[in-house]
Amino acid sequence: MAADGVTVWADGKVLPADDAMITVMDHGFTVGDGVFETCKVVGGEVFALGRHLGRLARSAAVLRLVCPAEQALRTAVVDLMDAAGPVDLGRLRLTLTGGPGPLGSGRDEADPTLILAVSPSSPWPERIAVVTVPWTRNECSAVAGAKTTSYAENVVALAEAHDRGAHEALLTNTRGLVCEGTGSNVFVERDGVLVTPPLRSGCLAGITRELFLEWAAADGLPVTEDDVTPRELAQAPEVLLTSSTRDVQHVAELDGAPVPGTALGNAAVELFARRSRERTDP
Ligand SMILES: Cc1ncc(COP(=O)(O)O)c(C=O)c1O
């Protein structure tokens, strides 16, 4: 069942997106009190679901939200995907909020709200333009590293990128070090090694970042986690973004300057494409 291509699971039922309702008092709506996951759907299968459900539980724990059991979440995913019919390429989103609550930041003892939604999507371009923006990620935030629904900072940064003709914005942290994009992790090539900011930078522990680090290490591709300065980013011969919907993607232009790209970058893209085809739930 699908409305405008989006099929929703809410309260144990699958229904058209237009008919799925939450109360206006939901704490996810009033104060952004919630966590979420976005997974890639390929050939009707949800990629890396186990890792995404693990991160949902970890994000929920950071927010002190009760997360439904993994098996209940898996059953909801199966019910939703069965009802959605064949989705060749798409995204599945799981959103868990504090449930109905007061208008302030305090919570009631309410059951959390769980909503799943799946929609078809179009492939990303292979090479994209990226800009840096002046706003910072707070690596010392109470919710650093959790994938919360409080994404207004990302909305503003991405709107700025779009205004400047780019597809993604990169942010630094309070120490002035490169952190991540609004919806992506970043790798820069330094002396023949692909370097990504460590989790202490305040970036999200991206599932794609994690898989790429594991697969690259296993295949002997030089990758490491280390602090990255904005100067290194600006001068890097290769810059890559990783995310569940992008996989590993080349940055062709950074702040209006071309990024040449390298054989190592091409090998990284190829490696991820190959390894991700081997197993649906690595
Ligand atoms: C802020 C942020 N960083 C990084 C990522 C990449 O994470 P993943 O590879 O799990 O999609 C995302 C994904 O949306 C994100 O929102």
The ligand as a Tripos MOL2 file, in Angstrom:
@<TRIPOS>MOLECULE
LIG
   16    16     1     0     0
SMALL
NO_CHARGES

@<TRIPOS>ATOM
      1 C1         25.0820   13.5050   10.5670 C.3       1 LIG1
      2 C2         25.3470   12.2410    9.8200 C.ar      1 LIG1
      3 N1         26.6050   11.7840    9.7140 N.ar      1 LIG1
      4 C3         26.9080   10.6660    9.0310 C.ar      1 LIG1
      5 C4         25.9120    9.9320    8.3950 C.ar      1 LIG1
      6 C5         26.2660    8.6790    7.6470 C.3       1 LIG1
      7 O1         25.8370    7.5540    8.3810 O.3       1 LIG1
      8 P1         25.4080    6.1810    7.7010 P.3       1 LIG1
      9 O2         26.5690    5.6900    6.9280 O.co2     1 LIG1
     10 O3         25.0570    5.3180    8.8440 O.co2     1 LIG1
     11 O4         24.2430    6.4760    6.8100 O.co2     1 LIG1
     12 C6         24.5930   10.3630    8.4870 C.ar      1 LIG1
     13 C7         23.5200    9.6100    7.8250 C.2       1 LIG1
     14 O5         22.4690   10.1190    7.5810 O.2       1 LIG1
     15 C8         24.2910   11.5320    9.2240 C.ar      1 LIG1
     16 O6         23.0350   11.9850    9.3430 O.3       1 LIG1
@<TRIPOS>BOND
     1     1     2 1
     2     2     3 ar
     3     2    15 ar
     4     3     4 ar
     5     4     5 ar
     6     5     6 1
     7     5    12 ar
     8     6     7 1
     9     7     8 1
    10     8     9 2
    11     8    10 1
    12     8    11 1
    13    12    13 1
    14    12    15 ar
    15    13    14 2
    16    15    16 1
@<TRIPOS>SUBSTRUCTURE
     1 LIG1         1 GROUP 0 **** ****
